[in-house]
């Protein structure tokens, strides 16, 4: 089975840290995804399809995901424009 856009996103923009008390909530995870799409010049899937894909890939509840890579930097700078 070929990797989907969502698989590439999870591989390139997140990592699992089950030991941490901090994790990505829904808003941050979707925001990170949209930043990843912009950086990679990919059209983002709709929010409904994104959450359906995440439901199939992530355990319910605390997902243990953290941000990484260029999409993380883009998301943080877009979320906190005073940093620029």
Secondary structure, DSSP 8 states (H G I E B T S, - for coil): ----HHHHHHHHHEEE-TT-S----HHHHHHHHHHHHHHTT-----HHHHHHHHHHHS-SS---EEE-HHHHHHHHHHH-GGG-
